[in-house]
Amino acid sequence: MAEVSRPHFIYVLVADETNYFAEMAAVSLATLRATNKNARVTVLLDETTAALETPAMAYVRDAADVMQVEECPYDTPLLISRYLKLSSRRLVQGDFVYMDLDTLIARDLSKLQAHKGVFAAAVDRIGPTDRMRAIAARKGWALPSHYFNAGVFCVRDTPATQKAFKDAYSLWRELNAEGFGWDQLPFNVAFHRSADVDVHPMSQSFNAQILIKTYPAIRPHIYHIFAAHFEERNESILHILAKKLKATGVLDEGMIADFVRTGNPWTKLSRPGQYIALARPVSAVKATLKLLTGGLKKEAS
């Protein structure tokens, strides 16, 4: 029997001691290793990040198979990370799954190896903002009806995907020159333009974009927890674990194990959608009734 190839996962890490990106990477990698024992992991990073000697970086180095250090033609963390992400198809050989750092992996991801199309990604739950639509309209860029989220995607190694990534990078440089550093808009425009790239809609289960208390799938494989305003927020275990790791130098393995056992990324459960995501319908009904009765009491008062 032929040996099944190990699924290849790519992370981009650009960090310093003042932010939480290395800590988020350590947490995400810990959940990936706990749920996907045969995963092959490559971390793309710049020279400055590679030189960091912090507890979080020690965890990342231990969890990764390859720490691939690249020279980058930019001088700010945001631009470096965008450059590495948009260059990932050129820098890494073979098929791979890309994942943002603000992810928690709850279940086995082996099905992603067999994804349809040469590029697979989930629909973005928000979609292009009005500002993005205005920019696209001004530039004459057509947007796809299936506007995907670029936080998790699967990509085959083909000439067509190589070209689409190259085009996305060119569009991003054009946007960046005007002061807009987004990568998701260039990705969508470039792949929509390419007649040779079969973009396949991926299940929300593999990129469950949760906005505090919303849910997109039942028992998701991957939770994608937006990292904006990370310092002020504590609604997920990603926030708790990353902050604890930075403060103490220790990654709480017990909390990781609890997450893998329950699939629950939230620190507080109260909304029906959370219980539905966790496949707990009775609790979802109770939470719904509680919200309804609470609303009725407010109206009565």
SULQUIHU-V368519 format. One record per residue. PHI is phi in degrees with one decimal (999 if undefined). OMEGA is omega in radians with two decimals (none if undefined). NEAR is the number of other C-alpha atoms within 12 Angstrom. Layout:
phi:PHI omega:OMEGA near:NEAR
phi:PHI omega:OMEGA near:NEAR
This chain:
phi:999 omega:-3.13 near:3
phi:-67.1 omega:3.12 near:4
phi:-71.9 omega:3.10 near:5
phi:-75.8 omega:-3.11 near:11
phi:-65.9 omega:3.12 near:15
phi:-75.4 omega:3.10 near:22
phi:-63.1 omega:-3.03 near:29
phi:-106.3 omega:-3.13 near:34
phi:-114.8 omega:-3.10 near:42
phi:-117.7 omega:2.98 near:43
phi:-120.4 omega:2.98 near:45
phi:-113.3 omega:-3.09 near:49
phi:-128.4 omega:3.03 near:49
phi:-130.2 omega:-2.97 near:43
phi:-144.8 omega:2.93 near:35
phi:-142.4 omega:-3.05 near:26
phi:-75.2 omega:-3.09 near:20
phi:-93.4 omega:-3.12 near:17
phi:-111.4 omega:-3.05 near:26
phi:-111.2 omega:-3.03 near:35
phi:-67.6 omega:3.10 near:41
phi:-65.0 omega:3.12 near:41
phi:-66.5 omega:3.09 near:45
phi:-63.2 omega:3.10 near:44
phi:-61.5 omega:3.13 near:50
phi:-62.2 omega:3.14 near:46
phi:-67.7 omega:-3.14 near:46
phi:-59.9 omega:3.13 near:48
phi:-63.6 omega:3.12 near:47
phi:-63.1 omega:3.12 near:40
phi:-71.6 omega:3.09 near:44
phi:-65.1 omega:-3.13 near:41
phi:-65.2 omega:-3.12 near:33
phi:-72.8 omega:-3.05 near:28
phi:-108.7 omega:-3.09 near:26
phi:-136.9 omega:-2.99 near:29
phi:-61.8 omega:-3.06 near:20
phi:-98.2 omega:-3.12 near:21
phi:-63.6 omega:2.99 near:32
phi:-108.6 omega:-2.99 near:29
phi:-123.8 omega:2.99 near:35
phi:-117.4 omega:3.06 near:34
phi:-108.2 omega:3.06 near:42
phi:-89.0 omega:-3.11 near:44
phi:-150.8 omega:3.13 near:41
phi:-91.7 omega:-3.07 near:33
phi:-65.5 omega:-3.13 near:23
phi:-64.6 omega:3.11 near:22
phi:-64.4 omega:-3.12 near:36
phi:-62.1 omega:-3.12 near:28
phi:-84.5 omega:-3.13 near:18
phi:-64.3 omega:3.08 near:24
phi:-119.3 omega:3.13 near:18
phi:-126.7 omega:3.09 near:28
phi:-56.6 omega:3.14 near:26
phi:-62.6 omega:3.13 near:41
phi:-65.8 omega:3.08 near:38
phi:-63.6 omega:3.09 near:26
phi:-64.3 omega:-3.14 near:31
phi:-63.2 omega:-3.14 near:41
phi:-61.2 omega:-3.13 near:31
phi:-69.6 omega:-3.07 near:20
phi:-84.2 omega:-3.07 near:31
phi:-84.7 omega:3.00 near:32
phi:-82.3 omega:-3.11 near:23
phi:-136.2 omega:2.97 near:23
phi:-104.9 omega:-3.02 near:28
phi:-96.6 omega:-3.07 near:26
phi:-91.3 omega:-3.09 near:23
phi:-125.3 omega:2.98 near:28
phi:-75.3 omega:-3.06 near:20
phi:-126.2 omega:-3.09 near:26
phi:-85.0 omega:3.13 near:17
phi:-133.2 omega:-3.02 near:20
phi:-125.1 omega:3.04 near:16
phi:-121.9 omega:-3.10 near:18
phi:-54.5 omega:-3.12 near:26
phi:-62.0 omega:-3.10 near:25
phi:-68.4 omega:3.10 near:31
phi:-63.4 omega:-3.12 near:31
phi:-65.3 omega:3.10 near:34
phi:-64.2 omega:3.13 near:38
phi:-60.1 omega:-3.11 near:39
phi:-65.3 omega:3.14 near:36
phi:-65.0 omega:-3.12 near:44
phi:-71.2 omega:3.12 near:41
phi:-98.1 omega:-3.01 near:36
phi:-57.8 omega:-3.13 near:40
phi:-65.5 omega:3.11 near:35
phi:-76.8 omega:-3.01 near:29
phi:-85.0 omega:-3.06 near:28
phi:-120.4 omega:3.12 near:32
phi:-85.8 omega:3.06 near:21
phi:86.4 omega:3.11 near:27
phi:-69.9 omega:3.08 near:33
phi:-154.0 omega:3.01 near:39
phi:-112.8 omega:3.08 near:44
phi:-95.2 omega:3.07 near:41
phi:-136.8 omega:3.01 near:41
phi:-64.5 omega:-3.13 near:41
phi:-70.2 omega:-3.06 near:43
phi:-87.8 omega:-3.14 near:41
phi:-125.0 omega:3.02 near:41
phi:-125.7 omega:-3.08 near:49
phi:-99.3 omega:-3.01 near:46
phi:-98.9 omega:-3.02 near:38
phi:-145.7 omega:-3.14 near:28
phi:-63.0 omega:-3.07 near:27
phi:-112.7 omega:-3.06 near:35
phi:-61.5 omega:3.13 near:26
phi:-63.5 omega:-3.11 near:19
phi:-66.0 omega:3.09 near:37
phi:-63.1 omega:-3.07 near:27
phi:-99.1 omega:-3.09 near:22
phi:-61.7 omega:3.11 near:28
phi:-81.7 omega:3.14 near:21
phi:75.9 omega:3.10 near:25
phi:-90.7 omega:3.08 near:34
phi:-144.2 omega:-3.13 near:41
phi:-129.4 omega:3.13 near:39
phi:-156.0 omega:-3.14 near:39
phi:-87.1 omega:3.08 near:34
phi:-62.7 omega:3.07 near:32
phi:-72.6 omega:-3.03 near:32
phi:-69.6 omega:3.12 near:26
phi:-95.8 omega:-3.09 near:17
phi:81.8 omega:3.13 near:23
phi:-64.1 omega:3.11 near:31
phi:-71.8 omega:3.10 near:17
phi:-58.4 omega:3.14 near:11
phi:-65.5 omega:3.11 near:14
phi:-65.7 omega:3.11 near:28
phi:-62.6 omega:-3.14 near:22
phi:-66.2 omega:3.11 near:16
phi:-64.3 omega:3.13 near:25
phi:-60.8 omega:3.14 near:24
phi:-65.0 omega:-3.14 near:15
phi:-62.7 omega:-3.11 near:12
phi:-89.6 omega:-3.11 near:17
phi:74.3 omega:3.13 near:13
phi:-88.8 omega:3.08 near:23
phi:-80.8 omega:3.12 near:26
phi:-103.6 omega:3.14 near:28
phi:-75.3 omega:3.03 near:25
phi:-69.7 omega:3.05 near:16
phi:-95.4 omega:-3.11 near:24
phi:-86.4 omega:-2.98 near:33
phi:-91.0 omega:3.04 near:39
phi:-88.5 omega:-3.05 near:37
phi:-92.6 omega:3.14 near:37
phi:-80.7 omega:3.06 near:39
phi:-142.9 omega:3.05 near:44
phi:-152.6 omega:3.09 near:45
phi:-113.1 omega:-3.08 near:44
phi:-141.5 omega:3.04 near:44
phi:-83.2 omega:3.12 near:35
phi:-93.7 omega:-3.14 near:25
phi:-134.4 omega:3.07 near:22
phi:-57.0 omega:-3.12 near:19
phi:-67.2 omega:3.13 near:26
phi:-71.5 omega:3.06 near:38
phi:-58.8 omega:-3.13 near:31
phi:-67.5 omega:-3.13 near:25
phi:-62.0 omega:3.10 near:37
phi:-65.0 omega:3.11 near:39
phi:-61.9 omega:3.12 near:27
phi:-66.2 omega:3.12 near:29
phi:-61.7 omega:3.11 near:36
phi:-64.2 omega:3.12 near:35
phi:-63.6 omega:3.10 near:23
phi:-65.8 omega:3.13 near:33
phi:-63.7 omega:3.10 near:31
phi:-60.7 omega:3.11 near:26
phi:-63.7 omega:3.09 near:21
phi:-65.8 omega:-3.09 near:26
phi:-62.2 omega:3.11 near:23
phi:-64.5 omega:3.12 near:13
phi:-98.8 omega:3.08 near:13
phi:94.4 omega:3.12 near:12
phi:-114.7 omega:-3.04 near:21
phi:-97.3 omega:-3.08 near:26
phi:-63.7 omega:3.06 near:33
phi:-107.0 omega:-3.03 near:37
phi:-67.7 omega:3.12 near:35
phi:-63.0 omega:3.09 near:41
phi:-58.6 omega:3.08 near:43
phi:-56.0 omega:-3.07 near:43
phi:-63.9 omega:-3.13 near:42
phi:-65.1 omega:-3.10 near:37
phi:-63.8 omega:-3.12 near:36
phi:-72.0 omega:3.08 near:41
phi:-67.5 omega:3.14 near:29
phi:-71.4 omega:-3.01 near:26
phi:-80.9 omega:3.11 near:26
phi:-76.6 omega:-3.06 near:15
phi:-95.3 omega:-3.13 near:19
phi:-106.4 omega:3.09 near:27
phi:-85.6 omega:3.13 near:24
phi:-85.7 omega:-3.07 near:36
phi:-104.4 omega:3.08 near:26
phi:-65.0 omega:-3.12 near:28
phi:-95.5 omega:3.11 near:33
phi:-58.3 omega:3.07 near:30
phi:-59.7 omega:3.13 near:31
phi:-61.0 omega:-3.12 near:33
phi:-94.8 omega:3.01 near:41
phi:-156.9 omega:-3.08 near:45
phi:-78.3 omega:-3.06 near:40
phi:-80.0 omega:-3.07 near:39
phi:-99.0 omega:3.10 near:34
phi:-108.2 omega:3.14 near:24
phi:65.4 omega:-3.04 near:29
phi:-126.1 omega:3.11 near:25
phi:-92.4 omega:3.12 near:27
phi:-142.5 omega:3.12 near:32
phi:-115.5 omega:-3.05 near:32
phi:-158.1 omega:3.07 near:27
phi:-93.8 omega:-3.09 near:27
phi:49.7 omega:-3.12 near:32
phi:-60.4 omega:3.02 near:34
phi:-80.5 omega:-3.11 near:38
phi:-130.0 omega:2.97 near:47
phi:-94.3 omega:3.10 near:46
phi:-110.9 omega:-3.00 near:41
phi:-107.7 omega:-3.05 near:37
phi:-58.3 omega:-2.99 near:28
phi:-93.2 omega:3.13 near:30
phi:-61.6 omega:3.13 near:16
phi:55.1 omega:-3.03 near:13
phi:-58.6 omega:-3.08 near:24
phi:-59.6 omega:-3.04 near:19
phi:-89.6 omega:-2.98 near:12
phi:-113.5 omega:-3.12 near:21
phi:-145.1 omega:-3.03 near:24
phi:-79.7 omega:-3.13 near:28
phi:-126.8 omega:3.11 near:37
phi:-69.8 omega:3.05 near:40
phi:-60.7 omega:3.11 near:44
phi:-62.4 omega:-3.08 near:37
phi:-64.5 omega:-3.07 near:31
phi:-66.2 omega:-3.11 near:40
phi:-65.0 omega:-3.14 near:43
phi:-67.4 omega:3.11 near:31
phi:-65.9 omega:3.12 near:26
phi:-63.7 omega:3.13 near:31
phi:-66.5 omega:-3.08 near:32
phi:-76.2 omega:-3.01 near:20
phi:-112.6 omega:-3.08 near:16
phi:81.0 omega:-3.08 near:21
phi:-123.1 omega:3.05 near:24
phi:-91.1 omega:-3.05 near:34
phi:-73.5 omega:-3.11 near:28
phi:-66.5 omega:3.12 near:21
phi:-64.7 omega:3.12 near:16
phi:-68.3 omega:3.07 near:30
phi:-61.4 omega:-3.13 near:33
phi:-63.0 omega:3.11 near:24
phi:-63.4 omega:3.12 near:19
phi:-64.3 omega:3.14 near:34
phi:-62.8 omega:-3.13 near:31
phi:-72.1 omega:-3.02 near:19
phi:-100.3 omega:-3.05 near:21
phi:72.3 omega:-3.08 near:34
phi:-98.7 omega:-3.12 near:38
phi:-90.8 omega:-3.01 near:49
phi:-88.4 omega:3.09 near:35
phi:-86.4 omega:3.11 near:22
phi:-142.1 omega:3.12 near:16
phi:-105.8 omega:3.11 near:24
phi:-152.6 omega:-3.03 near:23
phi:-97.8 omega:3.12 near:27
phi:-55.5 omega:-3.12 near:26
phi:-60.7 omega:3.11 near:31
phi:-63.6 omega:-3.14 near:38
phi:-67.0 omega:3.08 near:32
phi:-64.8 omega:3.10 near:29
phi:-59.1 omega:-3.13 near:35
phi:-90.3 omega:3.14 near:32
phi:58.6 omega:3.10 near:21
phi:-122.8 omega:-3.01 near:22
phi:-64.4 omega:-3.13 near:18
phi:-63.3 omega:3.11 near:16
phi:-64.5 omega:3.11 near:21
phi:-64.6 omega:3.11 near:22
phi:-64.6 omega:3.13 near:20
phi:-61.7 omega:3.13 near:21
phi:-65.6 omega:3.11 near:22
phi:-64.7 omega:3.12 near:21
phi:-61.9 omega:3.13 near:17
phi:-64.5 omega:3.11 near:17
phi:-66.4 omega:-3.13 near:18
phi:-65.0 omega:-3.13 near:16
phi:-67.4 omega:3.09 near:14
phi:-64.3 omega:3.11 near:15
phi:-66.9 omega:3.12 near:13
phi:-65.3 omega:3.14 near:12
phi:-63.2 omega:3.13 near:11
phi:-64.9 omega:3.14 near:10
phi:-65.5 omega:-3.11 near:9
phi:-67.0 omega:-3.12 near:8
phi:-79.8 omega:none near:7
